[in-house]
Amino acid sequence: MEKRRLGNTDIQVSAVALGCWAIGGWQWGGTDDEKAVAAIRKAIDVGMVFIDTAPVYGFGHSEEIVGKAIEGRRDEVVLATKCGLVWDHETRNFSFADKEGRAIYRDLTKGNVLKEAEDSLRRLKTDWIDLYQCHRPDDMTPAEETMEALNLLLEQGKIRAIGVSNFSVKQMEDFRKHGPVHSDQPRYSMLDREIEPEILPYCRNHGMGVLAYSPLEQGILTGKVTLDRKFPEDDYRIDRPWFQKKNLKRALEFVEKLKPIAAAHGKSLAQLAINWVICQDELMAPLVGARNPEQVVENAGGADWRLTDEELRLIDHYVEELGPPEE
Ligand SMILES: NC(=O)c1ccc[n+]([C@@H]2O[C@H](COP(=O)([O-])OP(=O)(O)OC[C@H]3O[C@@H](n4cnc5c(N)ncnc54)[C@H](OP(=O)(O)O)[C@@H]3O)[C@@H](O)[C@H]2O)c1
């Protein structure tokens, strides 16, 4: 698979990255460990070697699955994980409760970041993390304190690059006063363009890589989510705006219009949605979730080709016609 540089670093990443949230099961109606391990191994086989996970995905489970899947193949993989969302202790900064009522807190204090890094290294069965990202901002901890921890991990060689996720421009600016921030991980797809006015130009101007998460709009843009699909109770998608019946109906009509564009390239809708992100900027690595080897293989086909400028304009036109999801 084609490669790209992660921002201004010398780390070469695959143009498509594998996201391992659903693989941890949590908030995605459970997981099948065997399929999950097979999916990650298949990703490495097809060159999708940039792999993203987080401790909170399944409370350690996703990281453990990744650790198992990459055993013996660590050198082939660029491994990204995160810190700052905790479930095992309370902090002053409550983040959210999941559907089982488990409370998740934000904690980017120095002590916690250093502790989480050790936990992740253990679960991932590795000596180093290629990209270590703050999962969400913690506005109760000074940027300087968090960066002190991240800079120390860099110096120790335990991490190779520092990233943030779900940060505003102001929050990125605060962090960058205290050291390098090599990447951002925001939400981005054809149907979610919120980062275009400010965050994307900021990353571009400062040579930061962008891991665009949920590029398939969590399955909608694959055309395989139907109006009558039933999601398990704890599937996080139930509450997402585009998954509400009236919005989903409109989104699926939009997806119908994309079919001839995908067909003109002999590609699937998922591949088109992934390629659309790749085409937006050299900085981008679409971060695509998958649950099984079949999805991985299909998603890998999102790289190594390009939509034309005319097609990109047409897609923008369809997006404008569609408009935002209704509340
Ligand atoms: N930093 C953050 O706050 C944050 C937030 C969200 C995500 N992320 C990261 O970004 C990654 C990707 O985001 P995401 O999982 O939310 O959304 P996504 O990549 O847009 O959608 C992934 C889901 O779509 C379905 N799918 C994937 N490939 C498919 C294919 N070829 N055909 C049909 N269905 C397919 C699968 O679910 P089904 O099979 O169940 O339909 C899969 O779990 C995550 O795994 C995580 O690493 C980060």
The ligand as an SDF file (V2000), in Angstrom:
LIG
                    3D

 48 52  0  0  0  0  0  0  0  0999 V2000
   -9.9920    9.6910   18.8990 N   0  0  0  0  0  0  0  0  0  0  0  0
  -11.2750    9.4550   19.0220 C   0  0  0  0  0  0  0  0  0  0  0  0
  -11.9780   10.0630   19.8500 O   0  0  0  0  0  0  0  0  0  0  0  0
  -11.8980    8.4490   18.1100 C   0  0  0  0  0  0  0  0  0  0  0  0
  -13.2910    8.3770   17.9750 C   0  0  0  0  0  0  0  0  0  0  0  0
  -13.8150    7.4620   17.0690 C   0  0  0  0  0  0  0  0  0  0  0  0
  -12.9600    6.6180   16.3590 C   0  0  0  0  0  0  0  0  0  0  0  0
  -11.6080    6.6970   16.5410 N   0  0  0  0  0  0  0  0  0  0  0  0
  -10.6730    5.8120   15.8090 C   0  0  0  0  0  0  0  0  0  0  0  0
  -11.0310    5.7450   14.4520 O   0  0  0  0  0  0  0  0  0  0  0  0
  -11.3190    4.4000   14.0780 C   0  0  0  0  0  0  0  0  0  0  0  0
  -12.3810    4.3650   13.0090 C   0  0  0  0  0  0  0  0  0  0  0  0
  -13.5440    5.0350   13.3890 O   0  0  0  0  0  0  0  0  0  0  0  0
  -14.9310    4.2970   13.6030 P   0  0  0  0  0  0  0  0  0  0  0  0
  -14.7000    2.8570   13.8830 O   0  0  0  0  0  0  0  0  0  0  0  0
  -15.6880    5.1310   14.5600 O   0  0  0  0  0  0  0  0  0  0  0  0
  -15.6960    4.4970   12.2190 O   0  0  0  0  0  0  0  0  0  0  0  0
  -15.5280    4.0380   10.7020 P   0  0  0  0  0  0  0  0  0  0  0  0
  -14.1490    3.6730   10.3800 O   0  0  0  0  0  0  0  0  0  0  0  0
  -16.1780    5.0970    9.9090 O   0  0  0  0  0  0  0  0  0  0  0  0
  -16.4800    2.7550   10.6540 O   0  0  0  0  0  0  0  0  0  0  0  0
  -16.0340    1.5080   11.0830 C   0  0  0  0  0  0  0  0  0  0  0  0
  -17.1880    0.5000   11.0930 C   0  0  0  0  0  0  0  0  0  0  0  0
  -17.8040    0.4340    9.8160 O   0  0  0  0  0  0  0  0  0  0  0  0
  -18.0730   -0.9270    9.4890 C   0  0  0  0  0  0  0  0  0  0  0  0
  -17.2180   -1.2600    8.3410 N   0  0  0  0  0  0  0  0  0  0  0  0
  -15.8710   -1.0950    8.2120 C   0  0  0  0  0  0  0  0  0  0  0  0
  -15.4310   -1.4920    7.0070 N   0  0  0  0  0  0  0  0  0  0  0  0
  -16.5050   -1.9160    6.3360 C   0  0  0  0  0  0  0  0  0  0  0  0
  -16.7010   -2.4280    5.0520 C   0  0  0  0  0  0  0  0  0  0  0  0
  -15.6990   -2.5770    4.2040 N   0  0  0  0  0  0  0  0  0  0  0  0
  -17.9640   -2.7690    4.6800 N   0  0  0  0  0  0  0  0  0  0  0  0
  -18.9990   -2.6080    5.5400 C   0  0  0  0  0  0  0  0  0  0  0  0
  -18.8820   -2.1170    6.7830 N   0  0  0  0  0  0  0  0  0  0  0  0
  -17.6470   -1.7690    7.1780 C   0  0  0  0  0  0  0  0  0  0  0  0
  -17.7340   -1.7640   10.6960 C   0  0  0  0  0  0  0  0  0  0  0  0
  -18.8600   -1.8710   11.5720 O   0  0  0  0  0  0  0  0  0  0  0  0
  -20.0400   -2.9630   11.3550 P   0  0  0  0  0  0  0  0  0  0  0  0
  -19.4510   -4.1460   10.6860 O   0  0  0  0  0  0  0  0  0  0  0  0
  -20.5660   -3.2060   12.7110 O   0  0  0  0  0  0  0  0  0  0  0  0
  -21.0740   -2.2290   10.5180 O   0  0  0  0  0  0  0  0  0  0  0  0
  -16.6900   -0.8990   11.3650 C   0  0  0  0  0  0  0  0  0  0  0  0
  -16.5460   -1.1440   12.7230 O   0  0  0  0  0  0  0  0  0  0  0  0
  -11.6700    3.7070   15.4060 C   0  0  0  0  0  0  0  0  0  0  0  0
  -11.5170    2.3190   15.3450 O   0  0  0  0  0  0  0  0  0  0  0  0
  -10.6870    4.3750   16.3340 C   0  0  0  0  0  0  0  0  0  0  0  0
   -9.3990    3.8100   16.1820 O   0  0  0  0  0  0  0  0  0  0  0  0
  -11.0840    7.6190   17.3850 C   0  0  0  0  0  0  0  0  0  0  0  0
  1  2  1  0
  2  3  2  0
  2  4  1  0
  4  5  1  0
  4 48  2  0
  5  6  2  0
  6  7  1  0
  7  8  2  0
  8  9  1  0
  8 48  1  0
  9 10  1  0
  9 46  1  0
 10 11  1  0
 11 12  1  0
 11 44  1  0
 12 13  1  0
 13 14  1  0
 14 15  2  0
 14 16  1  0
 14 17  1  0
 17 18  1  0
 18 19  2  0
 18 20  1  0
 18 21  1  0
 21 22  1  0
 22 23  1  0
 23 24  1  0
 23 42  1  0
 24 25  1  0
 25 26  1  0
 25 36  1  0
 26 27  1  0
 26 35  1  0
 27 28  2  0
 28 29  1  0
 29 30  1  0
 29 35  2  0
 30 31  1  0
 30 32  2  0
 32 33  1  0
 33 34  2  0
 34 35  1  0
 36 37  1  0
 36 42  1  0
 37 38  1  0
 38 39  2  0
 38 40  1  0
 38 41  1  0
 42 43  1  0
 44 45  1  0
 44 46  1  0
 46 47  1  0
M  CHG  2   8   1  16  -1
M  END
$$$$
